Amino acid sequence: MSGTVLIYNPRSGSGDHGDAVRERAAAHEYDIEETEAAGDAVSLAEAAAETGYETIVAAGGDGTINEVIRGIDQADALDSVTLGVLPLGTGNNFAQQLGITDIDTAFDVLTDGERRRIDLGQASDRPFVNSCVAGLTAESSSETSPAMKDRLGVLAYVITGLRSMSDFDSLRLTIDPADDDQSAAWAGEAICVLIGNGRRFTTTGGEQADMEDGLLDIVVIKDVSTLDLMSDRITERLLGSDSEHIIRSKASSLTITNHDPSTVSFSLDGEIISHRELTIDVRPDTLSVAVGDGYDPDPE
């Protein structure tokens, strides 16, 4: 079988896009499968890949994209399936990195867009395409203002989390890169560690990382007094590219170890897992994806 199928999450974002999605899918003669609960996109994408669809579209937010990729991976079909993205979530960060800004652009890209083969991140047995963040609480996402997210990107979640936790304890971590380049090696106390495949972490928000270089972008935010972060202006200065509180590096593989007995929460494209020690690798040139004109294969 060939063709295109949409794995559609009707609860993504505002949840009012059903008619527009179904009408456009019908006009393009695309099949559509709808999720009903968390995890459905994994099984639906796996079944679609095993059926033989050439293009599987994640119609939802970053979490839906992650589930669809997991399903394609479980079907061992990453070599034969192209991922499409229909941005229906609240932030749609990964879609923006691909140059896909809205539903109309998404359908144009599915029809005529360039296909690129990009890297995929792997955290233990779980793939991720955009980011893996250690120490970021799920609660901080819903409490972060849109204005702050526009200005600081994912770093806004870190600040919100700190401001809401008066008893915050920093993470005592070791980062050990597995390759010969030890420039990413680090040990100390950190607020969080941000690892990007599609996402570059800067104070300007949604900057695209190089998704075809076989490397992960690593940002360590060192322990900073919560009082220092109460002012947005101070926060932006502290988290700027030349800040002494930020350590930036790259690696193809690394292991993060927490020196306290408790586990650390890791957010993989918004999906939460917990580990005391986690190995994160790059799978180079693994995922075929339809991209828009705004995608830059060499953003460096």
N, C-alpha and C positions, 0 to 999 in steps of 0.2 A: 504494500500500500504506500502511496505517497500523499502529499497534501499537508494541510495546516490545521492544527487544533488549538483552541484557546482553553487554557485551564483558568477559569474565571472565579475569582473570589468576590461575591456580591457584597460582602461586608467590609471590603477595603475602603479606606478613606471616608468620604461622606456617605457612601452607600447609595447614591442617587444616579449611578451611571448605567444601570441595567439596560434601559431602552437603547441608549446610544451604542453600547457594546454589541447587543444582539442584532441591531439593525445593520451595523457596519460589518459584523461577522457574516451575516446572511448575504449582504451585497457582494462580499468577496468569496462567497461559497466556502467559508471556513467552518469547520465543525466546532462545537463548544461543549465543554464539560464544566459544571458548576460545583464548587466545594460547598459543604454544609458544616464542616467543623475543622478545627485545627488538625493538620496532618493529612487532610484529604488530598491536597495538591501533590503530596509525595506519591501516594498510591495511584492517583489519576495520571500523573506524568509518567510513572513507571509503566502503567498499562498502555498508554499512548505510544511510548517508545517501543514496547514489545509488539504492538500492533503494526508498526512500520511507518508512523508519521515522520516526515522529513523535517518539519518545523513545529515546535511546541512553544506556544506563547504563554508566558506568565502574565496573566491579567490581574494585577493587584499591586500591592506594595512590595517593599524589600523582603518582607517575610515570605510572601508568596513566591517571589523569585527564588529564594533560598530553597523552599520546599520543592519547587519544580526541578531545580538542578539536582537535588538529592534523588528525586525519582528517576531522572534520566541516568544518573550515575548508577543507581541500584540496578537499572536495566542493562548496564554496561553498554550504553548507546551513545556516549559522548562523541565517538568518532563519526557517527552517522546522522546525528540530530543537530539542527540549528536552534538555538534559543532566540525567541522573540520576546519583547517586553512591551506591555501595555500599561502605562503609568496611571494607576488608580488609587494609590495609597496617599498618605498624608504628606510625606516628605519626598518620596520617589527619587531618592538620592542616586541610586545606581542608574536609573533611566536617564537622569540628567547627565551622568558621566558618559553615557552612550550617545548623547546628542538627541535624546527623545524627550520632548518637552510637554507633549499633550497627546490626546487620543488620535487626532487627525494625523499628526506627524508619525505616530506609531504605525498606523496602517499604511502610510506612504512608505515607511522604511521596510515594512514587511514585504511590500510589493517590489520596490526598486532599490532598497538600501544595500550598501556594501556589506559583505560578510567578512568578518575578521575572526581570527582564532586567537583567543586571549588566555592568560594564565588563570588558574583556579587555585584558591587557597585550600589547605586541608588541615583541620584541627582534630587530632586523633583520627576518628573514623568519620568525621563530619566535614563536608565541603563548605566553603563560603566563597562568595564572589566579590563582595565589596569590602567588608571589614570584620576584624575580630578585636573586641575591646575587653580588656581585663579590668575588673573593679568597678564597672559601670552598672548601677542598679537599674532594674527595669522600672521602678517607681519614678525615677527622675525624668523619664521620657515624657510622661503625661503631664508633669508639672512645669515643663520648660516652655516659656513663652515663644510664640512664633517669631517675634522681633529678635529675640536673643539667638534663636536657631539660625535665622537669616544672617546674623552678624558673625557668630562663632562656630556655626556648624555643629558637629558632634561634641566639640568641647563645651558647648552650652549645657549638655546633659551632665557633664562632670561637675560644672560649677553649681548647677541646681542641686545635684546630689549632695555636694559638700554643705551647701547652705541649709539643707533640710536635716542634716545630721549633726547635732551638737556634739555627739560622742564619737565622731568619725576617727577610726584608727587607720593609719596608712598601711599599705601593703609592704611587707619585707620580702623582696623578690630577688631572684637571680635570673638573668637572661643569658643563656649559653647558646651561641650560634654553633651549628653543627659543621659548617664549612671552615675552610682554612682562614678566612678573613674574620678576625676577632674584633673588628671595630664595633660590632653590635653588642659585644659582651658588656654586661653591667650588673652591679649588685648594689642594693640600698633600699631606702624607703621611698615609695612612690604613691601618688594619688591613683594613677592608673597607667596602663600601657595600651597604646592604640596601634593596631597593626592593619595596614591598608593594602589591599590588592587593587581595587578599583578606586579607592578613596585616599586622597592625600590630606593629611590633617594639618590645617592652617587656621589662623584666626579669621580668614576671609570666607570660611564655610565650605562650599562645594567644589573644591578643586580636584581635578582628575589626576590620579596617579598613572604611571606608565604600566599598562596592563599586559604588556608584551615583552617585558625585560627579564622575566624569570626571577624577579626579586620582590620581596615584601618591604613596604615602607613602615618603619618602626619609630614610634614616638613615645618616649617616657616622660611623663609629667612628674617631676620630683615633688616630694612632700613640701607643701607650702602652707603657712598658717591660714586657717579659715578666715581669720580677720582680714588678711590681705586680699581676700577674694570677694569682699562684700561690696566693693565698688566695681561697676562694669568697666570703668576707664582703667583702673588698676589691673583688672583681670586681663584686658586686651594687651596691656603692656607686658605683663608677666608671661603671657602665652605667645608673645610675638616670636618671629623666626630667630631673633638673636638673643632670646631670653636665656639667662643662666639656669632657669628652672626647667628648660626643655632640652632633651637629648634626642637627636635625630640620627637614624642610621638605616641601613638596608641589609638584608640577608635572605638567602634562599631557604633557610631552615633554622629554627631556633626552639629551645625549650625554656618555658617559664616555670619556675619553681617557687612556691610560697613557703617561707621558712617558719610560718606559724602552722599549727596542726589543722587549722580550718581550711576548707576549700575556698577557691576564688570563683566568683561568677564571671563567665565569659559570654559576651553577646556576639553571636555569629549572624551578621546581617539582621540583628534584632531578635534572634532566637537564643534563649539563655541555656547554657550548660554550666556545670560546676566541676572543677578539678583542683586538686592541690598541685599537680604537675601536669603540664600540657605541652606536647610537641606540635609545632605548627610548621608546615612545609608548603612549598610551591609545587604545583603540577603545571609545568610550562606548556603553552600552546595547546591547551586541553579542551577549551570550550569554544565552539563556533557560535557567533552571536551576530545578529543583524544590527548595524549601527547607523546613526544619522550623520548629517554633515558636521555636527558639532563635535563628533568624536575625534580625538587627536591621537594617532598611533605613536607619537613621539612628543609627549607634553613637556619633557625636560628642556 
